Amino acid sequence: MKNIFFGILIIFCAFLSCRTGDDDVQNIDQILNIYMKNKAGRDLFHQKKDFTYFTYSFNDTNGDKDVSPVNSSLRATADSTLFIEYIAGAKRVGVDSLNPDNKIYRSDIKVTLIKRLNNTILDTIQENLKIEYRMTPSLFEVSKVYYNDTLRFTKQAGSPNVVTIVK
């Protein structure tokens, strides 16, 4: 009797494991590159230039604590232009979930910038970054980015998520 039960169990498991491979895979596109430049087009993160934002930090305003740091990293392009690469880390809050095939989520981040002139701290500035995500059965992507409540980025199909903020 035990042999029959285990035989049926093995056949059932083999049946479940035989899939056609037509399962949909969800593409994830959530890497965000943030460039900050002055009105003349100069990189505001480059340490060797005057009036740069030498230090920055991200804090999740929807986080479980008052201080909920968000991971990001400072990266450089081939021409040494610095930008913030944000992948994930801030809590996502559901905004619209009425349509199960098109859900909207939002992350709210407080950006702290320390402005320096010749290594002397001039000012500490706090600004707001809001990232909206769109999730469908086949795609999860950054859809819009607001900086200080101003729309700075809207996703275009196939293009990278690059935000340039001019200060």
Buried (B, 14 or more C-beta within 10 A) or exposed (E): EEEEEEEEEEEEEEEEEEEEEEEEEEEEBBEBBBBBBEEEEBBBBBEEEEEBBBBBBBBBBEBEEEEBEBEBEEEEEEEEBBBBEBEBBBBBEEEEEEEEEEBBBBBBBBBBBBBBEEEEEEEEEEBBBBBBBBBBEEBBBBBBBBBEEEEBBEBEEEEEBEBEBEB
